[in-house]
């Protein structure tokens, strides 16, 4: 229902007067991209509202606390090597007489 609101007035620019781009290309003040800033006057009101929603999402993401990275030990990250084969782990050295009772030539 919110989208059905009539547009009597032009959507104002979210510019905050900072006008500096960060490393990702977003304005540090309003969080718009370069294309969004330069093409603002050519956008329709619905497009401007969409840009403002994107800017609010970008601002929340920027202000959110950084996610903690789970530190993994080397044993968790290390894939077992085929070259570090230890035969005693996989080969049974004890042979019982019962092992070959059902074997026929």
Buried (B, 14 or more C-beta within 10 A) or exposed (E): EEEEEEEEEEBEBBEEEEEEBEEEEBBEBBBBBEEBBEEBEEBEEEBBBEBBEBBEEBBEEEEEEEEEEEEEEEEEEEEEEEEEEEEEEEEEEEEEEEEEEEEEE
